[in-house]
Amino acid sequence: MTEHATGSPMRRRAPVALFYAGLGACMALGHEPLGLWWATILALALMFHALPISAGWQAWVGRLWAAGAGYFAASLFWIVEPFLIAPEIHGWMAPFALISMAGGLALFWALAGGLAAVLVPGRDEPPARAGRLGGLVAGLIALEWVRGWIFTGFPWALLGHVLIDTPMAQLAAFGGAAMLSLLALGSAWLMSLGTGWRGVSLGVGLAVAALSSAWIWGAQQTSLPPERDVTLRLAQPNAPQDEKWLESRREMFFARLLTQTAMPADPAPDLVIWPETAVPFWLEFPGDGLLRMAEALGTHGPDAQLAFGVQSLDHGRYFNSLAIMRNAGQITDVYDKHHLVPFGEYIPLGEWLMGTPIGGLAGSLLQGYSPGPGPQVMDLGAAGLALPLICYEAIFPRHLRAETRPDWIMQVTNDAWFGDVSGPFQHFAQARLRAIEQGLPMVRVANTGISSVIDARGGVQAQLDLGVEGFLDAPLPGALPPTFYARFGDWPMLGVLALLLLGAGLAGRTARQST
């Protein structure tokens, strides 16, 4: 009898947890490469409708954690790919990485659920229901913003990202990804408020009206500034990560880039761009590498430039860098990546663990790359002012708000680490979102793809697909005037979220006073 009593709650909780985890996984269908944004909103609405409004905060924490775990596991399963580059060494860590990532990020959802339940007491009346779910909407979006900063930040798989490939994404010019999340979550909130056929129909109708209005408005945002009189060449060597640094293969990939660079064209490219860590040598120890690059670039006249990803060394510290070469082979500018990937490019507290200072091989093995000083704008002459980003940096909107507004954004990356199922497509979508937010074109060059010229409204003007070897020439798109988001950042949306949380708190106070 006692054994039955203690086992019964667990048997009841398991189906509930699986239900919410399944809903969370369905929410992930809106992310690339599937892009089923409507499935995300419907799954959110179903979750809102299923949440027990009269339950205490513990129940909401548990259900929201399960939903978040399912969502992040399905959205971020690509994080196992780096461990499968050398599966015989690192493959055993892949499931632990995914489980810990999904479970850890789900804590943000759990915290949002607990916050909403504490703000508004469990009552079945419509005001209490609206207030508690409204508090959950605001809490989820606010904590998405928090996880973009805490522990160096990881603003990937935000709920609003499911709208990037729709005209509704143009709202990001006003409120960034948070405004897109508010549209998706707010629509689901409207769908879940009604009771009975008439109430549900009204809620769904209001949600459809909101989404349709955003779609129609966004579709009308088509005006673009004229293109600059600058021709770019994007070079994509398509080097698989497990072959990229093999001594028997790296010369072949370098030769591909040299051949792609030297190919004649009319008009000749003013700037050739290679991807992240494109060359098989250190910038300070190039051998004949820089000379060969200068010869390839020389086919395009005395004013041509080459931007290339390279590893560099300075006083025992290693950097992931982007260098600019003029036609004569002179290196005129170097940008060092400043927002590094924890555990991927450095070990947090590595130098502290080893003692200060450290240098040489032992320090580099533990500490990995060192961060550069921060965002910088490169003056590329006729090609204008470019803001360089290396790989992961493009997922952080704050890194695009430099003191000097650039004319365009240049991202170099090596997405071969992310496999070919979902990771590269999600990374590419976020690059498009950065262009919309800032009203600036982005030129993205990836080792294995997706390399693309993106205009100031996030539209794709030219593209090399994933897994393709080749190059493309394209004009540099023009820039729009600074957007509202470029001028004010996240502060206006944070104010909106504060008001929503205040409204939820007032609803909770009213509900308590009526008891």
C-alpha positions as CSV (number, residue, x, y, z in Angstrom):
1,M,0.0,0.0,0.0
2,T,2.8,2.4,0.9
3,E,4.8,1.5,-2.2
4,H,1.7,2.3,-4.4
5,A,1.2,5.7,-2.7
6,T,4.8,6.8,-3.2
7,G,5.0,5.5,-6.8
8,S,1.7,7.0,-8.0
9,P,2.8,10.7,-8.1
10,M,5.7,9.8,-10.3
11,R,3.5,7.8,-12.7
12,R,1.2,10.8,-12.9
13,R,4.0,13.4,-13.5
14,A,5.8,11.5,-16.3
15,P,3.0,11.7,-18.9
16,V,2.5,15.4,-18.0
17,A,6.2,16.1,-18.4
18,L,6.3,14.2,-21.7
19,F,3.2,16.2,-23.0
20,Y,4.9,19.5,-22.3
21,A,8.2,18.4,-23.6
22,G,6.4,17.3,-26.8
23,L,4.8,20.7,-27.1
24,G,8.2,22.3,-26.7
25,A,9.6,20.1,-29.5
26,C,6.7,21.2,-31.8
27,M,7.6,24.8,-31.1
28,A,11.0,24.2,-32.5
29,L,9.5,23.4,-35.9
30,G,9.4,27.1,-36.7
31,H,13.2,27.4,-36.8
32,E,15.2,26.9,-39.9
33,P,15.5,24.8,-42.0
34,L,11.8,23.9,-41.6
35,G,10.5,27.4,-41.0
36,L,7.0,26.3,-39.8
37,W,6.5,29.5,-37.8
38,W,2.7,28.9,-37.5
39,A,3.4,25.5,-35.8
40,T,5.4,27.4,-33.1
41,I,2.5,29.8,-32.4
42,L,-0.1,27.0,-32.3
43,A,2.1,24.9,-29.9
44,L,2.6,27.9,-27.7
45,A,-1.2,28.6,-27.7
46,L,-1.9,24.9,-26.8
47,M,0.7,25.1,-24.0
48,F,-0.9,28.3,-22.6
49,H,-4.4,26.7,-22.8
50,A,-3.2,23.5,-21.0
51,L,-1.4,25.3,-18.2
52,P,-3.4,24.9,-15.0
53,I,-4.2,28.5,-14.0
54,S,-5.3,27.6,-10.5
55,A,-2.1,25.6,-9.8
56,G,0.8,26.9,-7.6
57,W,4.2,28.1,-8.7
58,Q,5.8,24.6,-8.4
59,A,3.5,23.1,-11.0
60,W,4.2,26.0,-13.4
61,V,8.0,25.7,-12.9
62,G,7.9,22.0,-13.6
63,R,5.7,22.3,-16.7
64,L,7.6,25.2,-18.2
65,W,10.9,23.4,-17.6
66,A,9.7,20.4,-19.4
67,A,8.4,22.5,-22.3
68,G,11.7,24.4,-22.5
69,A,13.8,21.2,-22.4
70,G,11.9,19.8,-25.3
71,Y,12.1,23.1,-27.2
72,F,15.8,23.6,-26.8
73,A,16.7,19.9,-27.4
74,A,14.9,20.0,-30.7
75,S,16.1,23.5,-31.7
76,L,19.8,23.0,-30.7
77,F,20.5,19.4,-31.5
78,W,23.1,20.7,-33.9
79,I,25.4,21.3,-31.0
80,V,26.4,17.6,-31.1
81,E,28.0,18.1,-34.5
82,P,31.4,19.4,-33.2
83,F,31.8,16.3,-31.1
84,L,31.3,14.2,-34.1
85,I,34.2,15.7,-36.1
86,A,36.4,13.1,-34.3
87,P,33.8,10.8,-32.9
88,E,36.3,8.2,-31.7
89,I,37.6,10.9,-29.3
90,H,34.7,13.2,-28.5
91,G,31.6,11.4,-29.6
92,W,30.7,10.1,-26.1
93,M,30.3,13.7,-24.9
94,A,27.7,14.6,-27.5
95,P,24.5,13.4,-25.7
96,F,25.7,14.9,-22.4
97,A,26.3,18.3,-24.2
98,L,22.8,18.3,-25.7
99,I,21.1,17.2,-22.4
100,S,23.0,19.8,-20.3
101,M,22.4,22.6,-22.8
102,A,18.7,21.9,-23.2
103,G,18.1,21.4,-19.5
104,G,20.1,24.4,-18.5
105,L,18.4,26.8,-21.0
106,A,15.0,25.4,-19.9
107,L,15.7,26.9,-16.5
108,F,15.0,30.3,-18.0
109,W,11.5,29.1,-19.0
110,A,11.0,27.5,-15.6
111,L,11.9,30.9,-13.9
112,A,9.4,32.7,-16.2
113,G,6.7,30.2,-15.2
114,G,7.5,30.6,-11.5
115,L,7.5,34.4,-11.8
116,A,4.1,34.5,-13.5
117,A,2.6,32.2,-10.9
118,V,3.9,34.3,-8.1
119,L,2.7,37.6,-9.6
120,V,-0.8,36.4,-10.2
121,P,-2.6,34.0,-7.8
122,G,-4.2,30.8,-9.1
123,R,-7.8,31.8,-9.9
124,D,-10.0,30.6,-12.8
125,E,-11.5,34.0,-13.5
126,P,-10.7,35.5,-16.9
127,P,-8.8,38.5,-15.4
128,A,-6.5,36.2,-13.4
129,R,-6.0,33.9,-16.4
130,A,-5.1,36.8,-18.7
131,G,-2.8,38.3,-16.1
132,R,-0.9,35.1,-15.3
133,L,-0.4,34.2,-19.0
134,G,0.5,37.8,-19.8
135,G,3.1,37.7,-17.0
136,L,4.4,34.5,-18.6
137,V,4.7,36.1,-22.0
138,A,6.6,39.1,-20.6
139,G,8.8,36.8,-18.4
140,L,9.8,34.6,-21.3
141,I,10.8,37.5,-23.5
142,A,12.7,39.3,-20.6
143,L,14.6,36.1,-19.8
144,E,15.4,35.6,-23.5
145,W,17.1,39.0,-23.2
146,V,18.9,38.0,-20.0
147,R,20.3,34.8,-21.5
148,G,21.8,37.0,-24.3
149,W,24.0,38.5,-21.7
150,I,24.5,36.1,-18.7
151,F,27.7,33.9,-18.7
152,T,28.8,35.8,-21.9
153,G,25.4,35.2,-23.5
154,F,23.7,32.7,-25.9
155,P,20.8,34.4,-27.7
156,W,20.2,31.5,-30.1
157,A,16.8,29.9,-30.7
158,L,14.8,32.9,-29.5
159,L,11.1,32.4,-30.1
160,G,10.9,35.4,-32.4
161,H,13.6,33.9,-34.6
162,V,10.8,31.7,-36.2
163,L,9.5,34.8,-38.0
164,I,12.8,35.8,-39.7
165,D,11.9,34.3,-43.0
166,T,8.6,36.2,-43.2
167,P,7.7,39.8,-43.9
168,M,6.9,40.2,-40.2
169,A,10.6,40.2,-39.5
170,Q,10.7,43.9,-40.6
171,L,9.3,44.7,-37.2
172,A,12.8,44.0,-35.9
173,A,13.9,47.4,-37.2
174,F,11.9,48.8,-34.3
175,G,12.3,46.3,-31.5
176,G,14.8,43.7,-32.5
177,A,14.2,40.0,-31.9
178,A,12.2,40.8,-28.7
179,M,9.5,42.5,-30.8
180,L,9.2,39.4,-32.9
181,S,9.0,37.2,-29.8
182,L,6.3,39.5,-28.5
183,L,4.3,39.1,-31.7
184,A,4.6,35.3,-31.6
185,L,3.9,34.9,-27.9
186,G,1.2,37.6,-27.9
187,S,-0.6,35.9,-30.7
188,A,-0.5,32.6,-28.8
189,W,-1.7,34.5,-25.7
190,L,-4.8,35.8,-27.6
191,M,-5.6,32.3,-28.9
192,S,-5.6,30.9,-25.4
193,L,-7.7,33.4,-23.5
194,G,-11.2,32.5,-24.6
195,T,-13.5,29.8,-23.2
196,G,-16.2,28.2,-25.2
197,W,-16.6,28.3,-29.0
198,R,-17.3,32.0,-29.1
199,G,-14.4,33.0,-26.9
200,V,-11.9,30.8,-28.7
201,S,-13.1,32.1,-32.0
202,L,-12.6,35.7,-30.9
203,G,-9.2,35.0,-29.6
204,V,-8.1,33.2,-32.7
205,G,-9.6,36.0,-34.9
206,L,-7.6,38.7,-32.9
207,A,-4.4,36.7,-33.3
208,V,-4.9,36.2,-37.0
209,A,-5.6,39.9,-37.4
210,A,-2.4,40.9,-35.5
211,L,-0.3,38.5,-37.6
212,S,-1.9,39.5,-40.8
213,S,-1.4,43.2,-40.1
214,A,2.3,42.6,-39.4
215,W,2.6,40.5,-42.5
216,I,1.0,43.1,-44.8
217,W,2.9,46.0,-43.3
218,G,6.2,44.1,-43.6
219,A,5.5,43.1,-47.2
220,Q,5.3,46.8,-48.1
221,Q,8.8,47.6,-46.8
222,T,10.5,47.1,-50.1
223,S,12.3,50.4,-50.8
224,L,16.1,50.0,-50.9
225,P,18.9,52.5,-51.3
226,P,21.0,52.3,-54.5
227,E,23.9,49.9,-54.7
228,R,27.4,51.2,-54.1
229,D,29.8,51.2,-57.0
230,V,31.8,48.4,-55.5
231,T,32.1,44.8,-56.6
232,L,32.7,42.1,-54.0
233,R,33.9,38.5,-54.6
234,L,32.9,35.9,-52.0
235,A,35.1,32.8,-52.0
236,Q,33.9,29.5,-50.6
237,P,36.4,26.7,-50.5
238,N,34.0,24.1,-49.0
239,A,36.6,22.5,-46.7
240,P,35.0,19.8,-44.4
241,Q,36.0,20.3,-40.8
242,D,37.5,16.9,-40.4
243,E,39.8,17.6,-43.4
244,K,40.4,21.3,-43.1
245,W,43.7,21.0,-41.2
246,L,45.0,17.7,-42.5
247,E,48.5,18.2,-43.9
248,S,47.6,16.2,-47.0
249,R,44.5,18.5,-47.7
250,R,45.1,22.0,-46.4
251,E,47.2,23.0,-49.4
252,M,44.4,21.9,-51.7
253,F,41.9,24.1,-49.9
254,F,44.3,27.1,-49.9
255,A,44.9,26.5,-53.6
256,R,41.1,26.6,-54.2
257,L,40.9,30.1,-52.6
258,L,43.9,31.3,-54.7
259,T,42.3,30.1,-57.9
260,Q,38.9,31.6,-57.0
261,T,40.6,34.9,-56.2
262,A,42.6,35.1,-59.4
263,M,39.7,34.3,-61.8
264,P,39.2,37.3,-64.1
265,A,35.9,39.1,-64.3
266,D,34.3,42.3,-65.7
267,P,34.0,44.3,-63.6
268,A,36.9,43.2,-61.6
269,P,36.2,42.7,-57.9
270,D,37.3,45.6,-55.6
271,L,37.3,43.4,-52.5
272,V,37.7,39.6,-52.3
273,I,36.6,38.0,-49.0
274,W,37.7,34.7,-47.7
275,P,36.0,32.9,-44.7
276,E,37.1,32.4,-41.1
277,T,40.6,30.8,-40.5
278,A,40.9,30.5,-44.3
279,V,44.7,30.2,-44.5
280,P,46.9,27.3,-43.3
281,F,49.5,29.5,-41.6
282,W,49.9,32.0,-38.8
283,L,49.8,35.7,-39.9
284,E,53.2,36.3,-38.3
285,F,54.7,33.2,-40.0
286,P,53.3,33.1,-43.5
287,G,56.1,31.5,-45.4
288,D,55.3,32.2,-49.0
289,G,51.6,32.3,-48.3
290,L,51.1,36.1,-48.4
291,L,53.1,36.4,-51.6
292,R,51.0,33.8,-53.3
293,M,47.8,35.6,-52.2
294,A,49.2,39.0,-53.4
295,E,49.9,37.4,-56.8
296,A,46.3,36.0,-57.1
297,L,44.9,39.4,-56.0
298,G,47.1,41.2,-58.5
299,T,45.0,40.1,-61.4
300,H,42.4,42.7,-60.5
301,G,44.5,45.8,-60.6
302,P,46.4,48.0,-58.1
303,D,43.5,49.0,-55.9
304,A,42.0,45.5,-55.2
305,Q,41.9,44.3,-51.6
306,L,41.6,40.9,-49.9
307,A,39.9,40.2,-46.5
308,F,40.8,36.9,-45.0
309,G,40.4,34.9,-41.8
310,V,43.7,34.0,-40.2
311,Q,45.1,32.9,-36.8
312,S,47.5,35.4,-35.3
313,L,50.0,35.5,-32.5
314,D,51.1,38.3,-30.2
315,H,53.3,38.0,-27.1
316,G,52.3,34.3,-26.5
317,R,48.6,34.9,-27.1
318,Y,46.6,33.5,-30.0
319,F,43.8,35.3,-31.8
320,N,41.1,34.5,-34.3
321,S,41.6,37.4,-36.7
322,L,40.4,39.0,-39.9
323,A,43.2,40.7,-41.9
324,I,43.1,43.1,-44.9
325,M,45.6,42.9,-47.7
326,R,46.2,45.5,-50.3
327,N,47.2,44.5,-53.8
328,A,50.9,44.9,-53.1
329,G,50.7,42.3,-50.4
330,Q,50.7,44.8,-47.5
331,I,48.6,44.0,-44.4
332,T,46.9,47.2,-43.6
333,D,44.4,46.3,-40.9
334,V,43.8,43.4,-38.5
335,Y,40.6,42.7,-36.4
336,D,40.8,40.2,-33.5
337,K,37.6,38.4,-32.6
338,H,36.5,39.7,-29.2
339,H,33.5,37.5,-28.3
340,L,34.8,34.0,-28.1
341,V,32.9,30.8,-27.7
342,P,33.2,29.4,-24.2
343,F,34.8,25.9,-24.2
344,G,35.0,26.1,-28.0
345,E,37.6,28.8,-28.3
346,Y,38.8,29.3,-24.7
347,I,38.4,27.7,-21.3
348,P,36.7,30.1,-18.9
349,L,39.1,31.0,-16.0
350,G,41.8,29.1,-17.8
351,E,44.5,31.7,-17.1
352,W,43.4,32.0,-13.5
353,L,43.6,28.2,-13.1
354,M,47.1,28.2,-14.5
355,G,48.4,31.3,-12.7
356,T,49.1,34.7,-14.1
357,P,50.8,35.4,-16.5
358,I,50.9,32.3,-18.6
359,G,52.2,31.9,-22.1
360,G,53.6,29.4,-24.5
361,L,52.1,26.1,-25.4
362,A,50.7,25.2,-22.0
363,G,48.8,28.5,-21.7
364,S,47.4,28.3,-25.3
365,L,46.2,24.7,-24.8
366,L,44.2,25.6,-21.7
367,Q,43.2,29.2,-22.5
368,G,42.7,28.8,-26.3
369,Y,42.3,32.2,-28.1
370,S,42.5,35.5,-26.4
371,P,39.8,38.1,-26.9
372,G,40.4,41.2,-29.0
373,P,39.7,44.7,-27.6
374,G,36.1,44.9,-29.0
375,P,34.1,46.0,-32.1
376,Q,35.9,48.1,-34.6
377,V,35.1,49.7,-38.0
378,M,37.5,49.1,-40.8
379,D,38.1,51.8,-43.4
380,L,38.3,50.0,-46.8
381,G,38.6,53.1,-48.9
382,A,36.2,52.9,-51.9
383,A,34.5,49.9,-50.3
384,G,33.4,52.1,-47.4
385,L,33.4,51.5,-43.7
386,A,32.9,47.8,-42.8
387,L,32.1,46.4,-39.4
388,P,33.8,42.9,-39.2
389,L,32.2,40.0,-37.3
390,I,33.8,36.6,-36.9
391,C,31.3,33.7,-36.8
392,Y,29.5,33.6,-33.4
393,E,29.7,37.4,-32.9
394,A,26.9,37.8,-35.4
395,I,24.3,36.4,-33.0
396,F,24.8,39.4,-30.6
397,P,22.9,42.5,-31.6
398,R,24.9,44.6,-29.2
399,H,28.1,44.1,-31.1
400,L,26.7,46.0,-34.1
401,R,26.2,49.2,-32.3
402,A,29.7,50.7,-32.8
403,E,30.6,54.3,-32.1
404,T,30.9,55.0,-35.8
405,R,28.1,53.7,-37.9
406,P,29.5,51.5,-40.7
407,D,28.3,51.3,-44.3
408,W,28.0,47.6,-44.2
409,I,28.7,44.5,-42.1
410,M,31.2,41.8,-43.0
411,Q,30.8,38.4,-41.4
412,V,33.3,35.6,-42.0
413,T,32.5,32.2,-40.5
414,N,33.3,28.5,-40.5
415,D,29.9,26.8,-40.2
416,A,31.4,23.4,-41.0
417,W,31.5,22.9,-37.2
418,F,27.7,23.0,-37.2
419,G,27.0,20.1,-39.6
420,D,24.5,20.4,-42.5
421,V,21.1,19.9,-41.0
422,S,20.0,22.9,-39.0
423,G,22.9,24.8,-37.4
424,P,24.2,26.7,-40.5
425,F,20.6,27.6,-41.6
426,Q,19.8,29.1,-38.1
427,H,23.1,31.0,-38.1
428,F,22.4,32.4,-41.5
429,A,18.9,33.5,-40.5
430,Q,20.3,35.4,-37.6
431,A,22.6,37.2,-39.9
432,R,19.6,38.4,-41.9
433,L,18.0,39.6,-38.7
434,R,21.0,41.7,-37.9
435,A,20.7,43.4,-41.3
436,I,17.1,44.3,-40.6
437,E,17.7,45.5,-37.1
438,Q,20.4,47.9,-38.2
439,G,19.2,48.8,-41.7
440,L,22.7,47.8,-43.0
441,P,23.6,45.3,-45.7
442,M,25.6,42.2,-44.5
443,V,28.1,40.3,-46.6
444,R,28.5,36.8,-45.2
445,V,31.3,34.5,-46.3
446,A,31.4,30.9,-44.9
447,N,33.8,28.1,-45.4
448,T,31.2,25.5,-46.4
449,G,28.3,27.9,-46.8
450,I,25.9,29.7,-46.6
451,S,27.8,32.6,-48.2
452,S,25.5,35.5,-49.1
453,V,25.0,39.2,-49.9
454,I,22.1,40.4,-47.8
455,D,20.5,43.8,-48.3
456,A,19.5,46.3,-45.7
457,R,16.1,44.7,-45.3
458,G,17.4,41.2,-44.8
459,G,16.7,40.1,-48.4
460,V,19.2,37.7,-50.1
461,Q,20.7,39.3,-53.2
462,A,23.2,36.6,-54.1
463,Q,24.1,33.3,-52.4
464,L,26.3,30.2,-52.5
465,D,24.5,27.3,-50.9
466,L,25.7,25.0,-48.2
467,G,28.3,22.4,-49.3
468,V,29.1,24.2,-52.6
469,E,32.7,25.0,-53.8
470,G,32.9,28.2,-55.8
471,F,32.7,32.0,-55.7
472,L,30.3,34.7,-56.6
473,D,30.7,38.4,-57.6
474,A,28.0,40.9,-56.6
475,P,27.6,44.6,-56.0
476,L,27.7,46.0,-52.5
477,P,24.1,47.0,-51.4
478,G,23.5,50.4,-50.0
479,A,22.6,51.3,-46.4
480,L,19.3,52.6,-45.0
481,P,19.2,55.5,-42.5
482,P,19.7,54.3,-38.9
483,T,16.6,52.3,-37.7
484,F,14.8,52.9,-34.5
485,Y,16.5,49.8,-33.1
486,A,19.9,51.0,-34.3
487,R,19.4,54.3,-32.4
488,F,17.9,53.0,-29.2
489,G,18.7,49.3,-28.9
490,D,16.7,47.1,-26.5
491,W,15.7,49.9,-24.1
492,P,12.2,50.6,-25.6
493,M,11.3,46.9,-25.6
494,L,12.6,46.5,-22.1
495,G,10.3,49.3,-21.1
496,V,7.3,47.5,-22.8
497,L,8.2,44.3,-20.9
498,A,8.4,46.1,-17.6
499,L,4.9,47.6,-18.3
500,L,3.5,44.1,-19.1
501,L,5.0,42.7,-15.9
502,L,3.6,45.6,-13.9
503,G,0.2,44.9,-15.5
504,A,0.4,41.3,-14.5
505,G,1.3,42.3,-11.0
506,L,-1.7,44.7,-10.8
507,A,-3.9,41.9,-12.0
508,G,-2.6,39.7,-9.3
509,R,-3.1,42.3,-6.7
510,T,-6.7,42.8,-7.8
511,A,-7.3,39.1,-7.7
512,R,-6.0,38.9,-4.1
513,Q,-8.1,41.7,-2.9
514,S,-11.2,40.1,-4.3
515,T,-10.7,36.9,-2.4
